[in-house]
Amino acid sequence: MNSHPSPQKRRGKKSAAGIAVAILAAAYTFLAPAANERFGWNLPELNDRQQGPAVAQADTAVSADASVSADTARRRSPTATPEAGVDGDPNLKFGLLRDLGGERYLSPAGLQYTRGSAEGHRLKHVERHTADQPSRPGKHGVFDGGMPGALETIDRAYERAKNKQRTTVKQDRDRTIYTVDMGSRVGFVGGQSGRRQRNPMARRVQLVLEDNRVITAYPTN
């Protein structure tokens, strides 16, 4: 009578042993740092070779699953679009604005940036409000996030203004002046006055429009 185990049983034992080794290795990896810290020991860390193929394979599988999940989440995200500037689409100015030609640019919310102002273009004027000018007399509102952050904040302020959310409105001939409370920080107050006040946080946006054309926009407190 043959007392040797069958090949299937030998494979089953090897699989069970591999699983047991993987569990023990995982437990050691978790407990060793805590033991070292508490008792002053110097237990070595396990690398992939010491853990054995079973643990290394499991780690690889987990990493692959995490990568796939993250990629799927990015694809499903409602904000992960070129117009929202997430991917930095090179066809959109500052990753946000669509070129309409004739130096006219359209934001996702429907605002237009065109030629005008002392700087030659309204975008150049807005760009001045992405960095402090400490020597400028009076206040100087500065947006967080550079130009992409400024443009996104202006779009959000415009959407709030259209929905009459925490917005005051004034009319100056053809221009509409909105002061929009954004409910949280959007920048800070700079310039000479801001510096004297230690650059207080700004949570409002002053937005001046002619129809949907931006004349100026800046943060204020």
trRosetta pair geometry for C-beta under 8 A, 3 or more apart (Angstrom, degrees):
i j d omega theta_ij theta_ji phi_ij phi_ji
5 9 4.1 -108 177 86 114 131
5 10 5.5 140 101 -54 116 80
5 13 7.6 48 123 -13 164 134
6 9 4.8 97 56 6 77 101
6 10 7.2 -140 97 -5 41 86
7 10 5.5 -55 -147 37 35 112
7 11 6.3 35 155 -19 68 104
8 11 5.8 -54 -150 36 31 110
8 12 6.4 33 150 -21 64 106
9 12 5.4 -53 -148 35 34 114
9 13 6.4 35 153 -20 66 102
10 13 5.8 -53 -151 35 32 110
10 14 6.4 33 151 -19 64 105
11 14 5.6 -53 -149 36 34 112
11 15 6.3 35 153 -21 66 104
12 15 5.7 -52 -148 35 32 111
12 16 6.3 30 154 -17 65 106
13 16 5.7 -55 -147 38 32 110
13 17 6.1 33 154 -20 66 106
14 17 5.6 -55 -146 37 31 111
14 18 6.3 34 153 -23 65 105
15 18 5.6 -53 -150 33 31 113
15 19 6.5 30 153 -18 64 104
16 19 5.8 -53 -150 35 32 110
16 20 6.4 32 152 -19 65 106
17 20 5.6 -54 -148 37 33 112
17 21 6.3 35 153 -21 66 104
18 21 5.7 -53 -148 35 31 111
18 22 6.3 32 153 -20 64 105
18 52 7.4 -157 -144 136 80 137
18 53 7.8 -41 -146 73 120 91
18 54 4.4 152 174 -66 100 143
19 22 5.6 -54 -150 35 32 113
19 23 6.4 32 153 -19 66 104
19 54 6.9 -148 -81 -169 36 152
20 23 5.8 -54 -149 35 32 110
20 24 6.3 29 154 -16 66 107
21 24 5.8 -58 -147 40 30 109
21 25 6.1 31 155 -21 66 108
21 52 5.6 5 134 37 133 160
21 54 6.2 116 80 41 104 138
21 55 7.7 -107 119 -31 87 104
22 25 5.8 -55 -145 37 29 111
22 26 6.3 29 156 -19 64 106
22 51 7.6 53 -121 173 62 93
22 52 7.1 -113 -78 74 70 117
22 54 4.2 -98 -66 117 117 123
22 55 4.8 169 -130 -67 82 79
22 58 6.4 99 -158 -10 134 144
23 26 5.8 -55 -149 36 29 110
23 27 6.4 28 153 -18 64 107
24 27 5.7 -55 -148 37 31 111
24 28 6.3 33 153 -20 66 105
25 28 5.6 -53 -147 35 32 112
25 29 6.3 34 153 -21 65 104
25 46 6.0 147 -164 -162 97 172
25 50 7.7 160 -135 122 119 80
25 51 4.6 111 178 -140 149 78
25 52 6.7 -149 -50 24 156 102
25 55 5.0 -80 92 -61 144 151
26 29 5.7 -52 -148 34 32 113
26 30 6.5 27 154 -16 64 107
26 55 6.7 -177 -57 -121 83 117
27 30 5.9 -60 -151 38 31 108
27 31 5.9 7 162 -4 69 116
28 31 6.2 -68 -135 47 26 96
28 32 5.5 35 170 -38 68 111
28 46 6.4 87 100 -29 117 131
29 32 6.5 -39 -127 19 18 113
29 45 7.5 58 -127 -155 76 75
29 46 5.4 -79 -82 36 95 120
29 51 7.6 9 -55 -97 127 116
30 33 7.8 -78 175 29 25 96
30 34 7.7 2 145 -1 60 115
31 34 5.7 -67 -159 43 47 110
31 35 5.9 44 151 -22 80 109
32 35 5.7 -59 -146 38 31 110
32 36 6.2 34 157 -22 67 105
32 43 4.4 -127 -155 99 104 134
32 44 7.9 -50 -172 75 149 33
32 45 6.9 165 102 -100 145 56
32 46 7.9 143 8 -12 155 91
33 36 5.6 -53 -147 34 32 114
33 37 6.3 28 157 -17 66 106
33 45 7.9 29 -65 -94 90 98
34 37 5.9 -57 -149 38 31 108
34 38 6.1 19 158 -13 67 112
35 38 6.0 -61 -139 42 29 103
35 39 5.7 -19 179 23 69 113
35 41 5.7 -13 133 40 94 131
35 43 6.2 39 85 1 119 138
36 39 7.2 -74 -125 54 14 77
36 40 7.4 4 -175 -165 50 7
36 41 5.0 -100 -108 72 56 79
36 42 6.4 76 -131 -97 107 28
36 43 5.6 -123 -67 29 101 89
46 50 4.5 -136 -148 90 78 120
46 51 4.9 94 157 -62 125 86
46 55 7.9 -3 138 107 138 160
47 50 5.3 91 48 15 64 100
47 51 7.0 -125 101 -8 31 94
48 51 5.7 -56 -144 36 31 113
48 55 7.5 -162 -141 97 59 97
48 56 4.3 73 -163 -103 99 113
48 59 7.3 -113 -109 47 100 146
49 52 8.0 42 171 -67 30 29
49 56 8.0 38 -67 -63 30 137
51 54 7.8 -122 143 66 87 69
51 55 3.6 -91 158 72 119 139
51 56 5.8 141 84 -46 116 77
51 59 7.9 57 104 -16 161 129
52 55 5.6 86 63 17 76 97
52 56 6.9 -148 98 -4 35 97
53 56 5.6 -63 -142 44 32 111
53 57 5.8 33 162 -23 70 108
54 57 6.0 -57 -150 35 24 109
54 58 6.5 24 153 -18 61 107
55 58 5.5 -53 -148 35 34 112
55 59 6.3 35 154 -19 67 103
56 59 5.8 -53 -150 35 31 111
56 60 6.4 32 152 -20 64 105
57 60 5.7 -55 -150 35 33 113
57 61 6.4 33 153 -20 66 105
58 61 5.7 -55 -150 35 32 111
58 62 6.4 31 154 -19 66 104
59 62 5.8 -55 -149 36 32 110
59 63 6.3 31 154 -18 66 106
60 63 5.8 -56 -149 37 31 111
60 64 6.3 30 154 -19 66 106
61 64 5.7 -55 -148 36 31 110
61 65 6.3 31 154 -19 66 105
62 65 5.7 -55 -148 37 31 110
62 66 6.3 32 154 -21 65 105
63 66 5.7 -55 -149 35 31 111
63 67 6.4 31 154 -20 64 104
64 67 5.8 -54 -151 34 32 111
64 68 6.4 30 153 -17 66 105
65 68 5.8 -56 -149 37 32 109
65 69 6.2 32 154 -20 66 107
66 69 5.7 -55 -146 37 31 111
66 70 6.3 30 156 -19 66 106
67 70 5.9 -55 -147 36 29 109
67 71 6.3 26 156 -17 64 108
68 71 5.8 -58 -148 38 30 109
68 72 6.2 31 154 -20 66 107
69 72 5.7 -55 -147 37 30 111
69 73 6.3 32 154 -21 65 105
70 73 5.7 -53 -148 34 31 112
70 74 6.5 32 153 -20 64 102
71 74 5.8 -52 -152 33 33 111
71 75 6.6 30 152 -17 65 105
72 75 5.8 -57 -150 37 33 109
72 76 6.2 20 157 -11 68 112
73 76 5.9 -63 -142 44 30 103
73 77 6.3 48 155 -46 65 97
74 77 5.7 -38 -149 5 31 118
74 80 5.3 133 179 -117 66 160
75 80 6.8 -113 -111 91 16 147
76 80 7.9 65 65 31 28 131
77 80 3.9 87 73 -13 108 110
77 86 7.8 154 99 -127 132 173
78 81 7.9 -26 165 -20 43 109
79 84 4.9 -174 -173 171 73 168
79 86 6.0 119 132 -51 84 135
80 84 7.2 -85 -93 58 8 134
80 86 5.0 -96 -128 85 52 161
80 87 7.2 75 -174 -41 73 97
81 84 4.8 90 60 6 82 102
81 86 6.7 87 42 25 34 113
81 87 7.6 -85 146 5 16 110
82 85 7.6 49 176 -70 39 24
82 86 7.7 -101 -93 47 24 75
82 87 5.3 -54 -95 54 65 116
82 89 3.4 47 -155 -44 112 141
82 91 7.3 19 171 55 143 101
82 92 6.1 153 157 -9 98 135
82 95 7.6 -131 -172 -167 65 70
83 89 7.7 -5 -54 18 35 143
83 92 6.8 169 -109 -98 45 157
83 96 6.9 59 -177 -147 50 51
83 98 7.6 -21 -116 -48 94 105
83 108 4.7 115 160 -95 110 112
84 96 7.5 -13 -174 -112 14 81
84 108 6.7 38 -83 -70 52 163
85 88 6.7 37 -172 -81 62 46
85 89 7.7 -106 -112 17 39 85
85 92 7.2 -125 -91 104 70 138
85 94 7.1 -25 -117 129 126 72
85 95 3.6 87 -139 126 84 108
85 96 4.5 -19 -65 -69 116 84
85 148 5.5 152 178 -150 152 116
85 151 8.0 128 -57 84 152 121
85 152 6.9 -102 29 -69 145 115
86 95 7.9 169 15 171 20 125
87 95 7.5 177 76 -151 49 108
88 95 4.5 -60 -122 -103 49 124
89 92 4.5 60 81 13 106 106
89 95 6.1 119 36 -140 65 63
91 99 7.9 -113 171 12 70 108
92 95 5.5 53 92 -160 110 19
92 96 5.7 160 153 38 123 14
92 97 5.9 141 -176 55 83 39
92 98 6.1 -42 -118 -78 87 53
92 99 7.9 -164 -123 -17 41 81
93 96 7.1 -51 83 59 61 65
93 97 4.1 -33 61 65 98 106
93 98 7.9 -144 17 -47 88 8
93 99 6.4 103 -25 -62 110 89
93 105 5.6 -58 42 -130 140 141
93 123 7.8 -46 141 -125 140 158
94 97 5.9 49 43 8 98 102
94 147 4.9 -107 -126 123 135 118
94 148 5.3 -177 171 -78 99 71
94 151 5.9 116 112 0 146 153
95 148 5.7 6 53 -108 117 121
96 107 6.3 1 146 -135 108 76
96 108 6.5 -84 -169 -18 87 100
96 148 6.3 149 -24 -131 123 75
96 151 5.1 156 76 116 160 142
96 152 6.9 -136 -104 -64 150 77
96 155 7.9 -136 -176 -32 134 142
97 105 3.9 26 165 172 129 119
97 106 6.4 144 -161 63 75 35
97 107 5.8 -40 -103 -86 81 58
97 113 6.7 -38 -136 29 147 125
97 151 6.9 -98 -48 -156 103 151
98 105 6.7 151 70 -160 39 66
98 106 4.7 -25 59 60 97 95
99 104 7.8 110 -165 78 50 56
99 105 6.0 -32 -99 -104 48 79
100 104 4.2 -47 65 94 115 103
100 105 6.6 -170 8 -91 90 23
100 106 5.5 82 -44 -21 116 106
100 112 7.6 -28 9 -130 149 105
101 104 6.5 -1 72 42 44 96
103 114 6.7 93 113 -153 85 57
103 115 5.4 54 107 -50 133 97
103 121 6.6 -109 173 -114 122 121
104 112 6.0 -16 -169 -165 98 109
104 113 7.3 154 -157 77 48 51
104 114 5.1 -5 -108 -100 81 86
105 112 7.0 143 74 -156 46 57
105 113 4.6 -16 60 57 100 100
105 114 7.8 -171 24 -69 66 47
105 123 6.9 38 36 -59 140 131
106 110 7.0 -20 -169 -136 98 32
106 111 7.3 153 -154 77 52 41
106 112 5.7 -25 -97 -98 67 71
107 110 6.7 -42 72 31 81 19
107 111 4.3 10 29 52 124 89
107 112 7.7 -136 5 -67 83 26
107 113 7.3 81 -39 -17 97 101
107 151 6.3 -165 -118 -177 120 102
107 154 7.4 -111 -112 94 169 107
107 155 5.2 -153 155 -87 135 111
107 158 8.0 117 86 28 142 154
108 155 6.0 34 61 -143 90 152
109 155 3.9 160 -7 -154 130 92
109 156 7.8 -150 -63 -52 149 28
109 158 5.0 129 130 79 146 128
109 159 5.6 -110 -134 -53 130 93
110 158 7.6 -157 61 136 84 143
110 212 5.7 -72 138 -155 90 142
111 154 6.8 -76 38 131 169 111
111 155 6.6 -136 9 -97 123 72
111 158 5.7 -139 -55 -72 121 167
111 209 7.6 -105 -130 -113 101 119
111 212 5.7 -151 -119 173 45 87
111 213 7.6 117 -170 -120 71 18
111 214 5.4 49 175 -44 118 106
112 212 5.4 83 5 111 95 92
112 213 4.8 -40 74 -101 104 65
112 214 6.9 -165 80 3 47 79
113 121 7.3 57 156 168 97 93
113 122 4.7 -145 -156 80 79 114
113 123 4.9 72 165 -57 140 89
113 126 7.4 -65 -124 -1 130 137
113 213 7.7 135 -92 -154 23 68
113 214 5.5 -16 -93 43 72 119
114 121 7.5 -131 131 -148 28 75
114 122 6.0 49 52 4 47 122
114 213 5.8 -32 13 -143 118 116
115 120 6.7 -49 -150 165 85 58
115 121 5.4 -56 -115 -103 52 70
115 122 7.4 171 -150 -10 4 81
116 121 7.0 66 40 -131 50 27
116 122 5.5 21 61 -53 98 89
116 125 8.0 -40 98 -14 78 137
116 215 7.4 -69 116 -128 142 65
117 120 7.0 -45 77 24 78 21
117 121 7.0 -33 47 79 106 14
117 122 5.7 123 -7 -92 126 53
117 124 7.0 -169 84 72 128 96
117 125 4.2 -60 161 -57 171 135
117 215 7.7 141 -68 -170 102 61
117 216 7.5 117 -98 -75 129 91
118 125 7.5 104 45 -92 72 104
119 124 3.5 -155 136 111 132 122
119 125 5.0 -176 26 -63 130 68
119 127 7.9 -176 166 47 165 103
119 128 7.0 -154 -62 -35 148 120
120 124 5.9 36 58 28 81 153
121 124 4.6 95 64 1 85 104
121 125 7.3 -152 97 -6 47 84
122 125 5.3 -50 -152 34 41 115
122 126 6.4 42 151 -18 70 100
122 213 7.6 -176 -43 174 165 86
122 214 5.2 137 162 91 143 94
122 215 6.9 -109 -122 -133 122 20
122 216 7.6 -136 -149 -77 93 47
123 126 5.6 -50 -147 37 35 110
123 127 6.2 43 151 -28 65 104
123 147 7.9 38 -172 -145 96 124
124 127 5.4 -49 -148 30 32 119
124 128 7.2 45 150 -29 59 92
125 128 5.9 -43 -166 14 36 114
125 129 7.9 22 145 -7 59 101
125 216 6.0 -87 139 -107 131 82
126 129 5.9 -64 -168 37 45 107
126 130 7.5 51 139 -31 68 99
126 147 7.4 92 114 -130 106 84
126 150 5.9 150 163 139 107 138
126 151 7.4 77 144 -75 149 75
126 154 7.3 -40 -139 -50 136 153
126 214 7.1 11 -59 137 126 141
126 216 7.4 173 -78 -146 70 52
126 217 6.0 12 -113 53 103 94
127 130 5.6 -44 -160 13 48 118
127 147 5.9 -15 -107 -90 84 108
127 150 7.8 174 -97 53 41 161
128 131 7.5 -84 -168 47 36 82
128 133 7.5 -6 -180 -35 93 129
129 140 7.5 -158 -116 174 73 79
129 141 5.6 8 -150 92 114 81
129 142 6.0 -165 -177 -111 62 40
129 143 5.6 69 128 -7 93 96
129 150 6.5 127 93 -130 97 139
129 187 7.9 7 161 -161 95 168
129 217 7.3 -144 55 95 158 62
129 218 4.5 -136 -126 -114 152 93
129 219 7.2 154 174 12 120 78
130 142 6.8 81 -156 -159 13 76
130 143 5.4 -36 -101 56 64 99
130 145 8.0 -84 -139 81 101 51
130 146 5.3 54 -170 -145 132 38
130 147 5.7 -48 -75 -61 159 58
130 149 7.7 126 -128 62 105 99
130 150 5.4 -89 -83 -38 100 138
131 142 6.5 -41 151 -134 4 116
132 140 6.5 116 -149 96 60 123
132 142 5.1 -40 -73 -68 69 151
132 188 7.9 -24 -81 84 112 106
132 190 3.6 -161 -133 -137 96 157
132 191 7.4 -139 -163 -36 82 43
132 194 7.5 -130 -139 89 112 141
132 199 7.5 -44 -106 -113 142 127
133 136 3.9 51 112 -19 114 121
133 140 5.0 -127 48 -166 95 174
133 190 6.4 115 39 120 52 125
133 191 6.0 14 78 -90 82 67
134 190 6.4 -84 -82 179 55 103
134 191 6.9 158 -133 -133 25 14
134 192 7.0 88 171 -76 53 50
134 195 5.3 70 -148 -65 91 139
135 192 6.8 27 -158 -65 23 94
136 140 4.9 75 72 -53 138 136
136 190 7.6 64 46 118 114 94
136 191 4.4 -70 79 -124 98 91
136 192 6.4 -141 82 -14 46 84
137 191 7.0 -9 101 -176 15 113
137 192 5.6 -17 -123 18 34 133
138 191 5.6 -29 94 153 50 149
138 192 6.6 56 18 48 20 98
138 193 5.4 -12 -171 -11 32 123
139 189 5.3 -43 -153 -165 106 108
139 190 7.5 109 -170 69 57 41
139 191 5.0 151 -159 49 18 140
139 193 4.7 -54 -69 62 68 129
139 194 5.7 95 -134 -42 71 95
139 220 7.3 67 138 -124 145 86
140 189 7.3 124 63 -171 44 57
140 190 4.4 -46 77 81 97 88
140 191 3.3 131 0 -46 95 103
140 194 6.4 -94 44 4 71 134
140 218 7.9 -91 -173 -171 48 141
141 187 6.1 81 177 101 83 137
141 188 7.9 173 -150 92 55 31
141 189 6.0 -35 -98 -108 60 62
141 190 7.3 154 -101 25 9 81
141 202 5.7 93 -140 -105 98 167
141 206 7.3 162 -1 24 163 107
141 218 3.7 125 67 158 127 101
141 219 3.9 -180 -175 64 116 63
141 220 5.3 -67 -83 -66 135 59
142 187 4.9 -170 94 179 54 118
142 188 5.5 -13 60 61 103 73
142 189 7.5 165 16 -105 85 13
142 190 4.9 51 -21 -8 122 122
142 202 7.6 150 52 13 58 138
142 219 6.6 -48 57 43 31 120
143 146 7.8 -73 99 53 103 6
143 149 5.8 167 146 107 108 99
143 150 3.7 109 88 -95 166 88
143 153 5.9 -172 -144 40 118 147
143 186 6.5 -41 -134 149 73 86
143 187 4.4 -86 -115 -79 26 136
143 218 7.5 -121 -44 -142 91 53
143 219 5.7 149 -82 -22 60 115
144 149 5.3 -95 107 153 62 148
144 153 7.7 109 53 -51 80 145
144 185 6.9 62 -20 136 143 98
144 186 6.3 -148 20 173 102 37
144 187 4.9 -155 -20 -90 72 62
144 188 7.8 80 -59 -11 88 80
145 148 6.1 -94 151 83 104 77
145 149 1.6 109 95 -57 125 156
145 150 6.6 -172 80 -28 93 56
145 152 7.2 -49 114 41 153 117
145 153 7.4 145 47 -26 132 115
146 149 5.5 99 49 19 54 103
146 150 6.9 -100 118 -7 31 97
147 150 5.5 -54 -140 37 33 113
147 151 6.1 29 163 -18 68 107
148 151 6.0 -58 -145 38 28 108
148 152 6.3 26 158 -16 64 109
149 152 5.9 -58 -146 39 29 109
149 153 6.2 28 157 -19 65 109
150 153 5.8 -60 -149 38 28 110
150 154 6.3 28 155 -20 65 107
150 217 7.6 136 175 100 98 113
151 154 5.7 -51 -145 35 31 112
151 155 6.5 34 154 -19 62 104
152 155 5.7 -54 -152 35 32 113
152 156 6.5 31 151 -18 65 104
153 156 5.6 -54 -149 36 34 111
153 157 6.3 35 152 -20 66 104
153 182 7.2 -21 -159 -109 96 154
153 186 4.9 119 -147 -158 140 119
153 187 7.7 90 170 -31 177 106
153 205 6.4 172 147 -84 102 139
153 219 7.7 -20 140 -72 150 101
154 157 5.6 -52 -147 36 33 113
154 158 6.4 36 152 -22 64 104
154 205 6.7 176 -105 -170 55 147
154 207 6.6 134 -149 -107 84 115
154 214 7.0 21 174 -114 143 141
154 217 4.7 62 -115 140 118 164
155 158 5.6 -53 -149 33 32 113
155 159 6.5 32 153 -18 64 103
156 159 5.7 -51 -149 35 34 112
156 160 6.5 34 152 -17 65 105
156 182 6.9 65 114 -130 120 109
157 160 5.7 -55 -150 38 33 111
157 161 6.2 36 151 -23 66 106
157 178 7.0 146 155 111 103 128
157 180 4.3 150 -154 64 91 151
157 182 6.5 -59 -87 -80 86 103
157 205 3.9 -74 -101 70 153 147
157 207 5.3 164 123 -42 129 138
157 217 7.2 156 65 -154 147 125
158 161 5.5 -51 -146 34 32 114
158 162 6.5 33 154 -20 64 103
158 178 7.8 125 -106 59 51 160
158 207 6.5 -171 -76 -171 73 164
158 209 7.9 92 -116 -63 105 142
159 162 5.9 -52 -149 34 31 111
159 163 6.5 13 156 -3 63 111
160 163 5.9 -69 -148 50 31 100
160 165 4.2 -91 -159 64 84 109
160 166 6.6 -31 174 55 126 87
160 167 6.0 157 131 -55 91 118
160 180 5.0 113 89 -158 126 128
160 182 7.2 -158 -10 -104 164 60
161 164 7.4 29 -176 -77 32 35
161 165 7.7 -82 -55 43 21 73
161 167 4.8 139 -115 -129 60 154
161 169 7.5 113 -159 -84 99 101
161 178 4.3 -14 -118 -147 137 156
161 180 5.4 -83 -63 -79 89 125
161 207 6.5 -105 -45 63 152 141
164 167 5.6 -122 -145 48 40 116
165 180 7.6 46 85 -150 77 98
166 180 6.5 86 100 -164 85 60
166 181 3.8 -86 154 56 125 104
166 182 7.9 -159 92 -49 135 18
166 183 7.0 138 28 -53 167 89
167 178 5.6 -25 -162 -161 112 101
167 179 6.9 151 -154 75 58 49
167 180 4.9 -12 -103 -103 89 75
167 181 7.4 -142 -70 18 45 73
168 178 7.4 147 76 -156 48 50
168 179 4.8 -5 55 54 97 102
169 176 6.5 -23 -160 -170 98 99
169 177 7.1 139 -160 77 48 57
169 178 5.9 -16 -102 -101 72 69
170 176 7.5 152 80 -161 47 51
170 177 4.4 -16 63 61 96 109
171 175 7.5 148 -161 84 50 52
171 176 6.0 -25 -106 -106 67 66
171 177 7.5 -163 -77 19 19 83
172 175 4.7 -19 71 68 92 101
172 176 7.9 176 28 -84 72 20
172 177 6.1 46 0 -20 111 116
174 210 5.4 29 132 -132 103 100
175 208 5.7 4 -179 -174 120 95
175 209 6.8 152 -155 77 69 37
175 210 5.5 -50 -97 -77 69 77
175 215 6.2 -17 -130 -7 122 156
176 208 7.4 165 82 -152 45 49
176 209 5.1 -18 59 62 94 92
176 210 7.7 152 15 -91 77 30
177 206 7.1 -15 -169 -168 92 87
177 207 7.5 153 -157 82 45 50
177 208 5.2 -10 -105 -103 74 80
178 205 7.7 12 107 100 97 87
178 206 7.4 158 85 -157 56 40
178 207 4.4 -12 61 62 104 100
178 208 7.7 -166 25 -73 68 35
178 209 7.3 21 0 3 107 108
179 204 5.8 9 -179 175 85 127
179 205 7.6 172 -151 83 43 45
179 206 5.6 -13 -103 -103 75 69
179 207 7.8 179 -80 22 29 73
179 220 7.4 -53 -140 59 101 132
180 204 6.3 156 78 -159 45 73
180 205 4.9 -13 58 56 101 92
180 207 6.4 15 -1 4 116 118
181 203 6.5 23 -156 124 70 97
181 204 5.3 -38 -97 -99 52 90
182 186 5.0 66 48 -40 161 127
182 203 5.5 -142 53 176 90 67
182 204 6.5 177 0 -103 85 30
182 205 6.1 69 -44 -12 115 101
183 203 6.9 -153 52 179 11 115
184 203 6.1 -165 106 -134 11 106
185 188 7.8 1 -160 -65 108 72
185 201 5.0 -73 -110 -165 105 117
185 202 7.0 87 -149 68 66 49
185 203 5.7 -65 -90 -88 36 82
186 202 5.9 -68 63 104 80 90
186 203 6.2 116 7 -130 89 34
186 204 7.7 -141 33 42 126 12
186 205 6.2 -41 90 -61 163 98
186 219 5.1 -173 94 -107 101 123
187 201 7.9 142 91 -163 35 56
187 202 4.6 -15 76 58 79 120
187 219 3.7 -179 54 3 124 164
188 194 6.9 112 142 -166 87 133
188 199 4.8 34 158 170 132 96
188 200 6.6 169 -156 90 84 32
188 201 5.7 -59 -105 -112 78 35
188 202 5.4 178 -108 0 16 94
188 219 7.2 51 22 100 16 142
189 193 7.1 -54 152 99 117 94
189 194 3.8 -163 126 -107 77 114
189 197 6.9 4 88 70 123 128
189 199 6.2 -180 70 -151 61 50
189 200 5.2 7 33 58 114 80
189 201 7.9 20 1 79 85 9
189 202 5.4 125 -46 -61 77 106
189 219 7.3 -128 -72 109 63 98
189 220 7.0 54 -90 -139 106 45
189 221 5.3 -65 -36 -15 130 115
190 194 4.2 -136 -136 74 8 152
190 195 6.8 36 -163 -48 59 78
190 199 6.0 9 -91 -117 62 99
191 194 4.9 94 49 14 70 104
191 195 6.9 -128 98 -9 34 90
192 195 5.8 -55 -148 33 28 112
192 196 6.6 28 155 -18 63 104
193 196 5.9 -56 -153 34 32 110
193 197 6.5 13 154 -3 66 111
194 197 5.8 -69 -148 49 32 100
194 199 5.0 47 161 -104 100 57
194 200 6.9 -126 -143 25 79 72
195 198 7.6 35 -173 -80 32 23
195 199 6.5 14 -94 -53 41 82
197 200 5.2 -39 129 -21 119 104
200 221 5.2 18 107 -82 119 163
201 221 6.6 111 91 -106 50 113
202 219 3.5 101 123 153 147 115
202 220 5.6 129 -144 71 115 6
202 221 4.9 -101 -106 -64 63 72
203 219 7.8 70 -12 -162 11 106
203 221 6.8 61 20 -126 73 60
204 219 6.8 126 77 -161 50 63
204 220 4.9 -41 80 71 104 81
204 221 6.8 142 24 -120 101 12
205 217 6.2 5 -180 -171 105 96
205 218 7.3 165 -151 84 65 25
205 219 5.9 -45 -98 -101 63 55
205 220 7.3 136 -113 20 15 81
206 216 7.5 -3 111 111 98 97
206 217 6.7 177 89 -145 58 47
206 218 5.6 -8 54 58 100 75
206 219 7.7 139 13 -136 80 7
206 220 5.2 51 -24 -7 108 128
207 214 7.5 -70 -161 -129 87 89
207 216 7.9 -170 -144 95 34 54
207 217 4.8 11 -110 -111 70 98
208 214 7.6 89 78 -165 62 56
208 215 4.3 -62 109 65 103 113
208 216 4.8 24 41 49 117 81
208 217 7.0 -154 25 -68 67 59
209 212 6.6 -23 -168 -130 126 19
209 213 6.3 137 -161 69 73 48
209 214 6.2 -42 -104 -100 76 41
209 215 6.4 -172 -98 3 20 92
210 213 4.7 -19 65 61 87 107
210 215 6.0 86 -13 -50 92 110
214 217 5.9 -48 -158 -20 117 113
